[in-house]
Amino acid sequence: MPPPHPQSMAEVARRLGRALLSASKPSHSWSPAVEQVLHRRLPAAPLTASLVAAVIDPHLLHHHDLAAGLFHWAAQQPNFSHIPETYHSLLKSLSLSRHPHLIQSLLKTAKSHRVSLPFSSYQLAISSLLLSGKSIEAARLIDPAPENGVEEFPSSLYNSLLAALSSDGFLDVARKVFDRMLTRGIMLNDVGFGVFIGKVCDSEGLDGVLGVLDGIKKLDCQFNGSVIAALVVNRLCRAGRIEDAWCALEQLRNRCCKPDFIAYRLVSEGYKLAGRVEEAGRILKQKRKFGVAPRAKDYREFILSSISDKRIQEAKELGEAIVDGQFPIDDDVLDGLIGSVSAVEPDSAILFFKCMIGKDRFPSLSMLSKLSRNLCRNEKSNAMWDVYRVLMDKGYFNGVEQYNVMVSFLCKAGRVREAYEVLREMRKRGFGPNIYSYNCLMEACCREDLLRPAKKLWDEMFANGCGADLHTYNILIRKFSEKGEAEEARQLYCRMLDKGVIPDSVTYTSLVKVLYREEKIEEAIQIFKKSMDQDVALGSSILSLLVLFLCKDGKYMAASSLMQSSPSEVASSDSHVILLKGLTDAGLIEMAVKHIDWLKTDSHVKFQTVLTELMASLSTAPNLEPVTQLLRAMHARGFVSDDGPWKSLL
């Protein structure tokens, strides 16, 4: 049968993609249910490689597990063979989800099946591996490039690879990539060559740097000589080789890498730190004679490109050189430095922040959030509070959204007192805290065991005309549950119902836990029934929880009665397995068999599911004696066949 018309194929792919996404909810993982969807739908649409590729890209791109499942399932179908397009579509999905090991595995599969992938597939794989920090693995994929020069990877990719290999310490491999670029006439850019020459400098000193520059002086290299000079002398000064750094100023100038004021200042400061003030002065005189003013645009491009390539250390060092010397730097460059550097060196990020504030400029709200998140992660809450106080003094916060960023991260850092101060400041300036503000602070109070202040916040919230939402109720109900305050939790539950707020799994779980713990079992059962009336799946999960509690206390009869009195669709296989495993472990074999007998009568389909799950559960039991007794009793009643997998347990 011929493949579908392109337009009809796109429609078939769209419908099939939607069906797979629907069948795989909520996890979007491959399962037998997903395969059943394919079996039902494909007779009307023959399975072709082009169709598989069209389903994956674009419909499954952000669900790599489904995409991979479809790819491998298709490969097992009769008369089906993958083509370069199907490999490329899956590579695209895996690249978006950052799964480097799966990308490498897929490329090996293509090679073993002799599928010739296009350059775009290798380019995609290399870019993804670089973003995942797998530079050496990415370098191995350069080899498929053609030798006849018909097609070549873009220079930007080569430069990213060169920078990554150099930064990751694979200088020998980086040299091979560098030589390949020179041989093929691939243009070097500032980031690729800059990071490479910096690592050459670390490894081989000034002689190594000059050797590389001498080797390329006849080539038309378009990198910025002043930026390269600054990078080289910065590496030498950081290594304490200040004499080499001074010598480098002239040597680099003679090789078309004219040092600017930044490079001269770096060397001068190196001598000052060594206490050699007179020589530092002489270097500054040379700066006035030979140096040139730095061009902010050149440094801007290098720093932003380095950040984009995840070469944060190099961006940070050059940024520090510019800021320390009070040279011009654009606001968006500082913004980028603050956000990226705070993830690795929070103290340096604070330096860039202070520079920005000193210019009467402010970070964007998204960048402030990123800085705050990284300061929290690195346990630098004092520095974060200092940042906030400076911004408050400068009038940065001018709306509830901005204030909520501050409240949120102070609460995450456990700075409850300071977060409450911010709430007071908000009200003073006429910005009424919203439900998000109160929820953040209330949750932080509960996390720090400050239940009384949390209750006070609750009252204050309503007094200020801010109504509670589901999350607010759950915060307090969960805390009351932890504290064993069953009546408080129950009253709050009743109040949320009166207010029309619909409970969820967190609400019901917290209530059942505290009521059961306080031996109010009948009330816990009533809460379960409420959850069952609201939603079958919700009631099913709460029933499993109650059955687990009852079994742990040895109340097996009560658990069995509760399940048998519940609708069949609510009593899930999980609940039955929990009860049967508990009965088996307790040696109550006859009671277990009676429950199985009732289950078989009630629902034959569920009986088979429970039996399968029970067998898997019992196979790992520490004491096999009760297990064998149950299996023999089940076999005697005809519940299991003579040749079933259960025999291996005996």
C-alpha distance (Angstrom), angle and dihedral (degrees) to the residues before:
residue distance angle dihedral
M1 . . .
P2 3.83 . .
P3 3.79 118.6 .
P4 3.82 117.0 -96.8
H5 3.79 120.9 -87.0
P6 3.86 110.0 -89.3
Q7 3.81 92.5 -110.2
S8 3.79 94.0 47.4
M9 3.81 89.8 44.1
A10 3.81 90.4 56.7
E11 3.81 89.8 51.6
V12 3.82 92.6 46.6
A13 3.81 89.9 48.7
R14 3.79 91.1 49.9
R15 3.81 93.2 50.6
L16 3.78 93.3 44.0
G17 3.81 91.7 48.5
R18 3.81 91.3 51.1
A19 3.81 91.0 47.8
L20 3.84 91.9 51.3
L21 3.80 92.0 48.4
S22 3.80 91.0 49.0
A23 3.82 94.3 47.5
S24 3.81 92.8 48.7
K25 3.83 97.7 52.3
P26 2.94 133.5 164.4
S27 3.82 100.0 13.9
H28 3.84 97.0 29.0
S29 3.81 88.3 -139.3
W30 3.79 127.5 144.3
S31 3.82 113.1 -97.4
P32 3.82 142.1 153.1
A33 3.84 87.9 -91.6
V34 3.80 89.4 60.7
E35 3.80 91.4 49.5
Q36 3.82 89.7 51.9
V37 3.80 89.3 56.5
L38 3.80 89.6 54.5
H39 3.80 92.8 48.3
R40 3.82 90.9 50.6
R41 3.79 96.6 47.0
L42 3.79 105.2 35.5
P43 3.82 100.6 70.3
A44 3.80 86.7 72.4
A45 3.81 91.8 46.3
P46 3.83 116.4 37.8
L47 3.79 113.3 -132.3
T48 3.78 110.8 -108.8
A49 3.78 130.6 167.8
S50 3.80 89.5 -117.7
L51 3.81 90.3 55.4
V52 3.81 92.1 49.8
A53 3.81 90.0 50.9
A54 3.83 90.9 48.0
V55 3.82 91.7 51.2
I56 3.79 94.3 49.4
D57 3.80 94.4 44.0
P58 3.00 111.8 73.8
H59 3.82 105.5 -7.3
L60 3.84 100.9 53.7
L61 3.81 100.3 27.2
H62 3.80 93.5 113.4
H63 3.81 94.1 43.7
H64 3.79 104.1 64.1
D65 3.81 94.6 172.6
L66 3.80 91.5 58.3
A67 3.80 91.7 42.3
A68 3.81 91.8 51.9
G69 3.81 90.8 44.0
L70 3.80 92.0 54.2
F71 3.81 91.5 45.7
H72 3.83 94.0 51.9
W73 3.81 94.0 39.6
A74 3.80 90.5 53.1
A75 3.81 90.9 50.6
Q76 3.84 89.2 60.7
Q77 3.79 94.6 53.7
P78 3.85 119.9 103.2
N79 3.82 116.7 -92.2
F80 3.79 93.0 3.2
S81 3.79 124.9 132.9
H82 3.77 128.3 174.7
I83 3.77 120.3 -121.9
P84 3.83 130.8 -156.6
E85 3.84 90.2 -92.5
T86 3.82 93.5 59.5
Y87 3.80 91.3 48.8
H88 3.80 90.0 48.5
S89 3.81 93.4 50.0
L90 3.81 91.7 51.9
L91 3.81 91.3 44.9
K92 3.79 87.6 54.4
S93 3.81 91.3 53.7
L94 3.82 93.6 45.6
S95 3.81 90.6 48.0
L96 3.80 91.6 54.9
S97 3.81 91.6 50.1
R98 3.82 94.2 46.2
H99 3.81 99.8 -126.0
P100 3.84 102.9 151.3
H101 3.81 96.0 173.6
L102 3.82 91.0 54.2
I103 3.80 90.6 48.9
Q104 3.80 91.1 53.1
S105 3.79 91.1 46.7
L106 3.81 91.8 51.3
L107 3.80 92.1 50.7
K108 3.81 89.8 51.4
T109 3.82 89.2 51.0
A110 3.80 90.7 52.0
K111 3.79 90.7 49.8
S112 3.82 93.5 48.1
H113 3.82 90.1 50.8
R114 3.83 90.8 46.1
V115 3.79 93.3 -121.4
S116 3.79 109.1 158.7
L117 3.79 107.2 -139.1
P118 3.81 121.7 -152.5
F119 3.79 122.2 -112.9
S120 3.79 89.8 -106.4
S121 3.84 89.5 64.0
Y122 3.79 92.8 53.0
Q123 3.79 90.6 44.5
L124 3.80 89.9 52.6
A125 3.81 91.8 47.9
I126 3.81 94.0 47.7
S127 3.81 92.7 48.6
S128 3.80 91.7 49.4
L129 3.81 93.4 47.2
L130 3.81 90.3 50.6
L131 3.80 91.7 51.5
S132 3.82 88.2 50.4
G133 3.81 91.8 53.2
K134 3.82 94.1 -108.1
S135 3.80 99.1 129.4
I136 3.80 97.8 149.6
E137 3.83 90.8 50.7
A138 3.81 89.5 48.4
A139 3.82 90.7 51.8
R140 3.80 90.8 58.2
L141 3.81 89.6 61.8
I142 3.80 94.0 59.9
D143 3.81 91.2 77.6
P144 3.83 96.5 76.1
A145 3.83 87.9 68.3
P146 3.83 110.2 119.0
E147 3.76 119.7 -104.2
N148 3.80 94.9 -146.5
G149 3.78 93.8 70.7
V150 3.81 93.8 -123.3
E151 3.79 92.0 124.5
E152 3.79 132.5 13.4
F153 3.76 139.1 174.8
P154 3.82 113.7 -97.3
S155 3.80 117.0 -92.4
S156 3.82 90.7 -118.9
L157 3.81 90.0 62.2
Y158 3.80 92.8 48.5
N159 3.80 90.8 49.7
S160 3.82 92.2 48.6
L161 3.81 89.1 50.9
L162 3.82 92.2 47.1
A163 3.82 91.1 50.6
A164 3.82 93.5 45.3
L165 3.82 95.0 49.0
S166 3.81 91.1 47.2
S167 3.80 93.8 46.9
D168 3.82 92.3 46.4
G169 3.81 91.7 54.2
F170 3.83 99.2 -106.0
L171 3.80 94.2 124.9
D172 3.82 95.3 152.5
V173 3.81 91.2 55.8
A174 3.82 89.9 42.7
R175 3.83 88.8 55.9
K176 3.80 90.4 54.8
V177 3.81 90.7 51.2
F178 3.82 89.3 46.2
D179 3.83 91.7 51.4
R180 3.79 90.4 47.2
M181 3.80 90.2 52.6
L182 3.80 91.3 51.2
T183 3.81 92.8 46.9
R184 3.80 92.4 50.4
G185 3.78 95.5 41.8
I186 3.81 93.9 -116.0
M187 3.79 111.2 166.2
L188 3.79 118.2 -113.4
N189 3.79 117.4 -137.8
D190 3.80 130.0 -157.1
V191 3.83 96.5 -99.7
G192 3.80 97.2 44.8
F193 3.80 96.1 44.5
G194 3.82 93.8 33.4
V195 3.81 95.4 56.7
F196 3.82 91.0 41.4
I197 3.81 95.2 50.6
G198 3.80 90.1 45.2
K199 3.80 90.9 57.2
V200 3.80 91.2 44.5
C201 3.80 86.1 54.2
D202 3.82 91.1 51.5
S203 3.78 91.7 49.0
E204 3.82 104.2 36.3
G205 3.79 105.0 15.8
L206 3.80 126.1 -139.0
D207 3.82 93.9 -33.8
G208 3.80 90.4 59.5
V209 3.80 91.7 49.5
L210 3.81 93.1 49.2
G211 3.81 90.4 47.4
V212 3.81 91.2 55.6
L213 3.81 92.1 46.3
D214 3.82 91.9 48.4
G215 3.80 89.2 51.5
I216 3.80 93.5 57.4
K217 3.82 102.1 34.3
K218 3.81 92.6 104.8
L219 3.80 92.0 52.2
D220 3.78 125.1 87.5
C221 3.81 96.7 -113.4
Q222 3.80 113.6 175.2
F223 3.82 100.4 -161.8
N224 3.80 119.2 124.6
G225 3.81 108.4 -99.1
S226 3.81 95.8 -157.7
V227 3.81 92.6 53.1
I228 3.83 90.3 48.2
A229 3.82 90.5 49.5
A230 3.82 91.0 51.6
L231 3.81 91.1 49.5
V232 3.81 92.9 50.0
V233 3.81 97.8 47.7
N234 3.82 89.4 43.5
R235 3.83 90.3 57.0
L236 3.82 91.7 46.5
C237 3.82 93.3 48.7
R238 3.82 92.8 47.0
A239 3.82 87.9 53.4
G240 3.83 90.5 50.9
R241 3.83 93.0 -112.9
I242 3.80 94.3 131.8
E243 3.83 95.0 151.5
D244 3.81 89.6 55.5
A245 3.80 89.2 46.1
W246 3.83 91.2 54.3
C247 3.79 90.6 46.9
A248 3.80 89.8 47.8
L249 3.81 91.9 61.7
E250 3.79 92.1 68.6
Q251 3.81 96.2 33.9
L252 3.79 92.0 52.4
R253 3.80 92.2 45.8
N254 3.80 88.5 55.9
R255 3.81 89.5 53.8
C256 3.80 98.9 54.2
C257 3.81 93.5 -94.9
K258 3.77 98.4 113.3
P259 3.82 110.5 -166.0
D260 3.80 115.2 -129.8
F261 3.80 129.5 -155.1
I262 3.83 91.1 -78.4
A263 3.81 92.6 59.8
Y264 3.83 92.9 46.2
R265 3.79 91.6 48.5
L266 3.82 91.8 50.6
V267 3.81 90.8 55.3
S268 3.81 92.7 43.1
E269 3.81 91.4 51.6
G270 3.80 89.6 48.6
Y271 3.78 89.9 58.1
K272 3.81 92.0 45.2
L273 3.80 90.9 53.8
A274 3.82 88.2 51.4
G275 3.81 89.2 53.3
R276 3.82 92.8 -113.1
V277 3.80 96.4 129.0
E278 3.82 97.7 159.0
E279 3.80 92.5 56.9
A280 3.81 89.9 45.4
G281 3.81 87.8 57.6
R282 3.81 91.7 51.0
I283 3.81 90.1 52.7
L284 3.80 90.1 52.9
K285 3.83 89.4 52.5
Q286 3.81 88.3 52.9
K287 3.80 88.4 50.0
R288 3.80 90.9 58.6
K289 3.82 90.4 48.2
F290 3.80 103.1 40.5
G291 3.79 107.8 12.9
V292 3.80 127.5 96.2
A293 3.79 129.4 -148.7
P294 3.81 111.7 -94.3
R295 3.77 116.4 -111.3
A296 3.80 109.5 -128.9
K297 3.81 90.7 -154.5
D298 3.82 92.8 60.8
Y299 3.79 93.6 49.7
R300 3.78 90.9 43.0
E301 3.81 91.3 57.3
F302 3.80 92.6 46.8
I303 3.82 95.1 49.1
L304 3.81 96.3 44.2
S305 3.82 91.8 45.1
S306 3.82 90.3 48.7
I307 3.80 90.7 51.6
S308 3.81 90.3 48.6
D309 3.83 89.6 51.2
K310 3.85 91.2 48.1
R311 3.80 91.0 -114.2
I312 3.80 90.4 136.9
Q313 3.82 97.6 154.7
E314 3.79 93.1 58.1
A315 3.82 91.9 45.6
K316 3.80 90.4 48.7
E317 3.81 95.1 50.4
L318 3.78 94.1 49.2
G319 3.80 90.6 43.8
E320 3.81 90.1 53.1
A321 3.81 90.9 50.6
I322 3.81 90.5 53.0
V323 3.82 95.6 44.5
D324 3.82 95.5 43.6
G325 3.79 89.7 52.0
Q326 3.81 92.0 45.6
F327 3.79 91.5 -124.7
P328 3.83 120.1 159.0
I329 3.80 115.6 -78.8
D330 3.80 128.7 171.5
D331 3.80 122.1 -116.5
D332 3.81 94.4 -121.4
V333 3.83 89.7 52.9
L334 3.80 90.3 53.8
D335 3.80 88.9 45.4
G336 3.81 90.5 53.7
L337 3.80 92.5 45.8
I338 3.81 93.0 49.8
G339 3.79 93.2 52.1
S340 3.80 98.9 42.1
V341 3.80 100.9 37.0
S342 3.83 93.4 47.6
A343 3.82 88.0 68.9
V344 3.82 92.5 61.9
E345 3.82 107.5 18.7
P346 3.81 112.9 19.0
D347 3.82 93.5 -179.2
S348 3.81 91.4 59.4
A349 3.79 89.9 48.0
I350 3.82 88.9 55.7
L351 3.83 88.3 53.2
F352 3.81 89.9 56.6
F353 3.79 90.7 45.1
K354 3.82 91.5 53.6
C355 3.80 89.9 49.0
M356 3.80 90.3 53.6
I357 3.81 93.0 48.1
G358 3.80 89.8 46.7
K359 3.80 87.9 60.5
D360 3.83 89.8 50.9
R361 3.79 89.2 -111.6
F362 3.82 127.6 129.4
P363 3.81 134.6 -144.7
S364 3.79 118.5 -113.7
L365 3.81 115.7 -99.7
S366 3.81 91.5 -112.2
M367 3.80 90.4 52.1
L368 3.82 91.4 48.0
S369 3.81 87.9 52.9
K370 3.80 90.5 50.7
L371 3.80 92.2 47.9
S372 3.81 90.8 47.9
R373 3.80 92.5 48.6
N374 3.80 92.0 51.4
L375 3.80 93.6 45.3
C376 3.82 88.8 51.6
R377 3.80 91.2 48.7
N378 3.80 90.7 51.2
E379 3.84 92.2 46.0
K380 3.80 92.7 -115.5
S381 3.80 96.8 138.0
N382 3.82 92.8 141.1
A383 3.80 90.4 57.7
M384 3.80 89.9 46.1
W385 3.82 92.0 52.5
D386 3.81 89.3 49.0
V387 3.81 89.4 53.3
Y388 3.79 91.1 50.7
R389 3.80 93.8 48.5
V390 3.80 91.5 51.5
L391 3.80 90.4 49.7
M392 3.81 92.1 47.3
D393 3.81 90.8 51.2
K394 3.81 88.8 51.0
G395 3.82 92.7 50.9
Y396 3.82 94.3 -115.8
F397 3.80 95.4 142.8
N398 3.79 108.4 74.5
G399 3.79 104.4 152.4
V400 3.80 144.9 32.2
E401 3.83 92.6 -98.6
Q402 3.82 92.4 57.2
Y403 3.80 92.5 45.6
N404 3.79 91.4 48.8
V405 3.81 90.7 59.6
M406 3.78 87.8 58.4
V407 3.83 94.4 44.2
S408 3.81 92.3 47.3
F409 3.81 96.9 52.7
L410 3.80 95.0 40.0
C411 3.81 87.4 55.0
K412 3.82 91.8 47.7
A413 3.80 88.6 52.3
G414 3.82 91.4 50.1
R415 3.82 93.0 -112.9
V416 3.82 93.6 139.2
R417 3.81 96.2 155.2
E418 3.81 92.1 52.3
A419 3.81 91.7 45.8
Y420 3.80 89.3 54.1
E421 3.81 89.1 50.0
V422 3.80 88.1 55.6
L423 3.81 90.3 52.3
R424 3.81 89.5 53.4
E425 3.81 90.0 48.2
M426 3.82 90.0 51.0
R427 3.79 92.4 53.8
K428 3.81 91.6 44.7
R429 3.82 89.7 55.9
G430 3.80 92.8 46.5
F431 3.81 97.9 -104.1
G432 3.80 107.0 128.1
P433 3.83 112.0 -146.0
N434 3.80 111.4 -115.8
I435 3.79 130.7 -144.7
Y436 3.83 91.3 -83.5
S437 3.82 90.6 56.2
Y438 3.81 92.5 50.7
N439 3.80 94.3 43.1
C440 3.82 92.0 52.9
L441 3.79 92.9 50.4
M442 3.80 95.3 40.8
E443 3.81 91.1 50.8
A444 3.81 90.7 48.9
C445 3.83 90.5 50.7
C446 3.80 91.0 51.7
R447 3.79 91.6 46.0
E448 3.82 89.4 53.6
D449 3.84 90.9 46.4
L450 3.82 91.8 -111.0
L451 3.80 96.5 140.0
R452 3.80 96.7 155.5
P453 3.84 93.8 55.0
A454 3.81 87.9 46.2
K455 3.82 90.6 55.7
K456 3.80 89.4 46.9
L457 3.81 89.6 53.3
W458 3.80 88.9 50.9
D459 3.81 90.7 56.3
E460 3.81 92.1 43.4
M461 3.78 91.2 50.7
F462 3.80 93.4 56.7
A463 3.81 92.0 41.4
N464 3.82 88.0 57.5
G465 3.80 91.7 51.6
C466 3.81 96.9 -105.9
G467 3.81 113.3 134.9
A468 3.81 123.5 -146.4
D469 3.81 123.3 -111.3
L470 3.80 130.8 -156.2
H471 3.81 92.4 -83.7
T472 3.82 91.4 53.6
Y473 3.80 92.4 52.7
N474 3.79 91.9 45.4
I475 3.82 92.4 51.5
L476 3.81 91.8 58.5
I477 3.81 97.8 35.2
R478 3.81 90.1 52.1
K479 3.82 90.7 49.5
F480 3.81 92.5 47.2
S481 3.80 87.0 50.9
E482 3.81 91.9 52.5
K483 3.82 90.3 49.0
G484 3.81 93.9 47.5
E485 3.81 92.9 -117.3
A486 3.81 95.9 144.6
E487 3.79 97.4 165.5
E488 3.82 93.2 50.9
A489 3.81 90.1 49.9
R490 3.82 92.4 47.8
Q491 3.82 93.0 48.8
L492 3.79 91.1 50.4
Y493 3.81 89.4 49.7
C494 3.80 90.8 52.9
R495 3.80 90.3 48.4
M496 3.80 93.0 52.7
L497 3.80 89.8 51.9
D498 3.82 90.2 50.8
K499 3.82 89.1 51.4
G500 3.80 91.9 51.2
V501 3.82 94.7 -112.4
I502 3.82 109.4 146.6
P503 3.84 114.4 -135.2
D504 3.80 121.3 -130.7
S505 3.80 137.2 -161.2
V506 3.83 92.6 -72.9
T507 3.82 90.8 54.4
Y508 3.80 95.7 48.9
T509 3.80 94.8 40.9
S510 3.81 92.2 51.7
L511 3.82 92.1 47.3
V512 3.81 95.1 47.8
K513 3.80 91.3 47.7
V514 3.81 95.5 52.8
L515 3.80 95.4 40.4
Y516 3.79 92.2 49.7
R517 3.80 91.9 45.2
E518 3.82 89.3 52.6
E519 3.84 88.8 49.8
K520 3.79 93.3 -112.3
I521 3.79 91.7 134.9
E522 3.80 97.1 155.8
E523 3.80 90.4 53.1
A524 3.82 89.7 48.8
I525 3.83 89.1 52.6
Q526 3.81 90.2 50.6
I527 3.83 89.5 52.7
F528 3.81 88.9 50.6
K529 3.81 89.8 52.8
K530 3.80 90.0 50.9
S531 3.81 89.7 53.6
M532 3.81 90.0 47.7
D533 3.80 91.3 52.3
Q534 3.80 89.7 50.2
D535 3.83 98.0 48.7
V536 3.81 133.6 -10.1
A537 3.83 95.6 -140.3
L538 3.80 90.9 47.4
G539 3.82 91.5 49.0
S540 3.80 89.7 48.7
S541 3.82 93.3 56.5
I542 3.84 91.9 46.5
L543 3.81 90.7 49.0
S544 3.83 90.2 53.5
L545 3.80 88.7 52.4
L546 3.82 92.8 50.2
V547 3.81 92.3 46.8
L548 3.81 89.6 51.1
F549 3.83 91.4 52.0
L550 3.81 92.4 47.3
C551 3.81 92.9 48.2
K552 3.80 92.3 49.0
D553 3.82 87.9 56.1
G554 3.80 92.1 46.6
K555 3.83 93.0 -112.1
Y556 3.80 92.6 137.5
M557 3.79 96.5 148.0
A558 3.81 91.2 53.5
A559 3.82 90.4 48.3
S560 3.81 92.6 49.8
S561 3.82 92.4 46.8
L562 3.79 91.4 49.2
M563 3.80 91.9 52.0
Q564 3.78 94.6 45.1
S565 3.81 90.6 50.5
S566 3.81 92.1 50.5
P567 3.82 122.6 87.1
S568 3.80 113.3 -91.2
E569 3.81 93.2 -117.1
V570 3.82 91.0 55.7
A571 3.81 98.1 48.5
S572 3.81 97.8 76.3
S573 3.78 126.7 -162.1
D574 3.84 87.7 -105.5
S575 3.81 91.0 62.3
H576 3.81 92.4 49.5
V577 3.80 92.7 47.7
I578 3.83 91.2 49.8
L579 3.81 91.0 52.2
L580 3.81 96.0 43.5
K581 3.79 93.2 46.8
G582 3.81 89.8 49.2
L583 3.80 91.8 49.9
T584 3.82 91.3 47.7
D585 3.81 93.7 49.1
A586 3.83 88.8 49.3
G587 3.82 90.9 51.3
L588 3.84 92.6 -117.4
I589 3.79 92.9 138.0
E590 3.80 97.5 154.4
M591 3.81 92.2 53.1
A592 3.80 89.9 48.7
V593 3.81 91.8 51.4
K594 3.83 91.0 49.1
H595 3.81 90.4 52.5
I596 3.81 90.7 49.2
D597 3.80 89.8 49.3
W598 3.82 90.6 52.3
L599 3.81 90.9 46.5
K600 3.81 92.2 52.3
T601 3.78 90.0 52.1
D602 3.81 93.0 45.2
S603 3.82 98.6 47.0
H604 3.81 124.9 -2.2
V605 3.83 92.7 -170.9
K606 3.80 93.0 52.5
F607 3.82 89.2 44.0
Q608 3.81 90.8 61.6
T609 3.82 92.5 47.0
V610 3.81 92.8 48.4
L611 3.80 91.0 47.3
T612 3.83 92.1 53.4
E613 3.82 93.2 47.4
L614 3.82 91.6 44.1
M615 3.81 91.7 53.4
A616 3.82 90.8 51.4
S617 3.80 90.5 48.2
L618 3.79 96.0 46.8
S619 3.82 93.6 48.1
T620 3.83 89.3 73.5
A621 3.82 96.5 44.2
P622 3.84 112.5 132.4
N623 3.83 91.9 -138.1
L624 3.79 112.9 47.8
E625 3.84 97.9 -177.7
P626 3.85 95.8 83.6
V627 3.82 88.5 42.7
T628 3.79 93.0 56.4
Q629 3.82 90.3 46.7
L630 3.82 90.4 53.7
L631 3.80 92.7 46.7
R632 3.81 92.1 50.8
A633 3.80 91.0 48.5
M634 3.82 91.0 48.5
H635 3.79 91.1 48.1
A636 3.80 91.0 49.9
R637 3.84 89.4 54.6
G638 3.82 91.6 47.1
F639 3.80 94.2 -113.3
V640 3.83 92.3 129.9
S641 3.82 129.8 36.8
D642 3.79 126.0 -115.8
D643 3.80 94.4 -112.1
G644 3.82 99.6 40.3
P645 3.83 124.6 131.4
W646 3.81 88.2 -106.5
K647 3.83 88.9 81.7
S648 3.81 90.2 75.7
L649 3.81 88.4 64.2
L650 3.80 93.0 60.2
